[in-house]
Amino acid sequence: MLSPLTFEPIFKENLWGGRRLPEFLNRPAPHDKPIGEAWMLSDVEGSLSVIRDGPHAGRTLRELLAEFPREILGGPGERFPLLLKFIDARQELSVQVHPNDEQAVRLEGPGQRGKTEAWVILDADPATSRIYAGFREGMTADAFRAAMATKRVPETLHSYTPSVGDCVFLRAGTVHAIGANILLFEVQQTSDITYRLYDWDRVDAKTKQPRELHIDKALACSNFAAGPCHPVPAATQGELVGCEYFTLHRHTNQEAFRVGANGECRVIVGVAGRGELRWKAERRPLGVGSVVLLPAVVGACEVVPDGPFTVLECGVPPKR
């Protein structure tokens, strides 16, 4: 009934976006405007992923999940719990924060989810790129408000120059921003709630106005006690993130290796090199930008590299 699944990317126009994602994914650009995000696996209302090929081609992830919830997730579920995307930041994204599950319901209404996320850096400019993740040690809400009043918000945040391969885990409540000239992969909860605190005094070319800020909601969700958020180093293999919402592993190998697990939903993402996914008699090429959903009933698969190959593996903890 089910085999490994791939989906059409959903390109998102963003004023801070670049031009790299269509070529990166070997797909035609939908327009000549800046594209900041490519949503590769989404069950967000209004942006539902469509299966690219195979017997279920043309159906949405939501349609398939309604028919095969346990076969896909390994347990009950009405909605796919993760959103996977690539981000191309030509300019800085806003300084922002996301709510946790309880805050999302309280601030936005029933059925809303929070947004805990993780990034893996795929490209960065050593001269211009910065990652902003968490507050500097000792930052308080009062000091942050004073910094907002004098437009010194970036000075309040922990920041560093990223290296390719760095992994940044951002629990909901962590104030953060992606700096300029960065390409990254992101896995997050299925949520599109973002509260902006600062937008670099930018004016939207379309509206000729600054973008909306969400100061009160953002401050209500900001975790000042957490302090700086340090990256998992680029050289780390195996588990990068393990939390209640997802797991994230990195595999780099020149020899065949296994991905997936019996009874568990996994998603594999190619980020460097190329290879082949093998499952039963099926052979599927993998390369940079490949995103493949392994339903729980598929179980373990084999990845056969063609030279050094790096794959990220995202795990979806099943509901019981």
N, C-alpha and C positions, 0 to 999 in steps of 0.2 A: 504493500500500500504506500509506503513512504521510503524515500531514499534521500541522500544528501541534497539539499536545496540551495539554489542561488537566486538572487533577486536583482531587479533593476535598481540602479541608484536613483535617489531623489535629490536633485540638485537644488540648493537653496541660495537665493540671491541675498547678499549681505553687503553693506556699504564698506566694511572693512576687508572684504574677501579679495581673492586673487584670481588667477587664470589657470592654475595648475591642475585642478581636480579632473576635468574631463580627459586630459591627456594621461594623467596618472592612472585613471581607471579604464583607459582605452575606449571611451564612449564619446559620442558627439556632444559638443556644447549646445545646450538648449537655446542660448542667446549670447549676446556679446557683453552682458553686464557682469559685474564682479560676482563670483561664486565663492562663498565662504565655507559651505558645508555640503557634503554628499552623505545623505542618510542611507546606509547600506542595509539596515534591518530595523524596521520601524512598525510599531503598532500604535503610533500616536494618531489620534483623531485628525482626519484631514490629510494625513501623510502616511498612508498604508502601503507597505511594501508589496510589490507584485512579483510573483515567481517568474523567473526568466525563461526556464526551459523545462523539459521533461513532461510527464503525464499531467502535471498540475499547472503547466504554463498558463499565465494570464489570470490565475486566481490570486487573491490577496492572502497574506499571512493570516489575517483575521478569519477569513473564510475557512482556511484549512484548519486553524486552531479550533474553530467551532465544531468541526467534524471529528478531529483527532486530538483532543486535548491531552489525554494521558500518553498517547503515542509520541507526541512532540515533546511535552514538558516532563514526562515521567511522573506526573501527578495531576491533580485537578487544576484548572485554570481557565479563565475566560479571556485573558489578555496576555500577550507576550510581555514579560516583565522588564526586558532590556531594550535599549536603543543603542545601536552601533553606528558610528559615523567617522568620516575623515574631515578634518578642518584645515583649511588653507587661510592663514591669517597674513594678509599683506600689510595691514595696519593692526594696531593694538585692538583687542576686544575691550569692552567696557570692564571696569572694576565692578564685580557682581557677586551675588551670593544666591544660593538655592535653599529652599526650606527642607526640613525633614518631613516624614509622613504626617505626623501630628500637626505640624505648622501648616502644611499644604491644605489639609482639610479645614483647619480653623480660619485660614486667610483666604482660601479660594473656593471652598465648598466641598460637599460630599463627593467621594469618588476620586479625589485628587491624590497624587502621589508626590513624595519628595524626590530629591535628586542628589543621590550620592554618585560620584563618577570617578573615573581614572583615565589618565592620558598616557600615551607612549609617544615620545618625540621621534618623528621620522626624518625631519630636516630642520636645520636652524642656522642662522647666520651668526658666527661667533662675535662679530663686531656690533650687531644691532639687536639681536634677539634677547628677550628677558622673559622669565616666568615669574609671576607674582602669585604666591601661595601662602595664605595665612598671614596673621599679623606679626609684627616684630614683637620680641619679648617685652612684656610689661605694658603693652598698649591697652588703653581703657576706652570705654564708650565715650567718656567726656573728652579725652584727648583726640579721639577720632573725629568727633563732631567739630572740634576746634580746627583740625586739619582740613575738614571739608569746607569750612567757612573761608579758609585762606588758600584753597586749591592746592593743598599739599598731600592729598590722599596717597599717591604712590610712595611717599616717604614713610608711611605708616606700615607698609607691607613688607614681609620677607620676600626678597627677590634674588634671582641668580641667573647666570648665563647657562642655558641648557645644553646638554650634549645629546647627540643622536642616540637613542636607546633608553634615555632616562624615563622612568615611570613615576608619575605623580598621582597619588591617591588622595582624593578630596571628599571627605565626608560632608554631607549636607551641613551648612552653617559655616563652612570655610570660605572666607572672602578671597577672591582670586581674579586673575586676568591672564589671558594669553597675550604675549607681546608680539611685536611685528616680525614678519619674515619667518614664520614657523609653520611647518606642516606636521600634523599629528593625528593619531588614532585616538578615538574616545569611546569608552563603554560607560553607560550610565543607566540608572533607572528609567523606565518609560514615563517621562515627564518633560514638559516644555516650559516649566515655570522658572523664570529668571527675574531677579530684582537687581536693578542697576543702582550703584552708589555714585559712580563717577564715570564720565565718558570722554575724558581728555579734552574737554571744551570744544568738541567737534560739532560741526553743523551738517545735517543731512542735506545732500545736494538736491534731493527731490523736494523736500518740504521747506528748505531754507531756514529750518529751525533746529535747535538742539534736540536730541532724542530724549524721550521721557525718562526721568529718574523715578525710583520707587523707595525713597529714603526711609519712610517709617516702617514699611514692611521689611526692607532689607536689614535695618538695624534690629528689628524684632527677631530676625533669624540668625544674625551674626554671632559667632562663638568667639568671644574675646579671650576665653580661658585657654583655648587650644594652642595658641602661639604659632610659631613657624611650622610649615609643612615641608619636610625635606624629601627629595626624590629617592626612589630606589635606584641604585647605580645602573648604568647602561650595561655593565658586564654581567649583571645578575641573570642566572638561568633558573628555570623552575618557577616556583610560585612568586609572583610579584605582588598580588593582592588577594586577600581572603577575607570576605565580609559576609554579612547575612544576605546581601543582595546579589552578589556575583563573586566568582573567582577569576583570576587572570594569571595565566602561566605563559612563559616564553620558552620555546624550543629552538635551538640553533644546532644544526647537525648536517653532516654530509652523508650519513648513513640512514637507512630506513628507520622510522620511528612510528610509534602508535599515538593516535589522538582519539578522543572520545572515550566513553565508558558505557557499559551495559546499563540501561535503565536511567541514564542521565542525559539531559539536553546540553549540547556543547555547540559553540560557534568557533570556527577557525578562520584566522585572518593572515594572509601572506603579507609580510612587510619587507623582506629582502631576499633576493634570489628567486629561484623557481623550482618546481618539482611536480609531483603527480599525487593525487589522492586515489587510493584504491579501496574499494568496498565491494565484496563479492566479485562479480564479473565486470563491475563498472570501473572505468578509468576516467579521471577528470583532471585536466591540467590546472595547476596552481601557480600563481605568480604574485608580484607586488600588487596589492589592491584586491586580491581575491578574498571574498567573504562567503563562507559556506556554513549553512546551518545543518548540524547533525542531530536529527530527532532522536529522542531517547530510545526508540525501537531500533535504530540503526546500530547503536552500540559502537564498539571500537573500529577504527579504520586505520589504514597504514598510509603514511606519507613517505614517498620515495623522492629524495632530493636529486636535483641535477646540479651538483656542486653545493657549496654552502647555502643553506636555506634557513630562514628564520620565520617561524610561525607563532602567532599569538593564539592562545586557546582560552576562550571565555566559557565559564561554567555557569549554568543556571540552577541554583539549588531548588529541588522539587518541593512543592507543597505536599504535606501529608494529611 
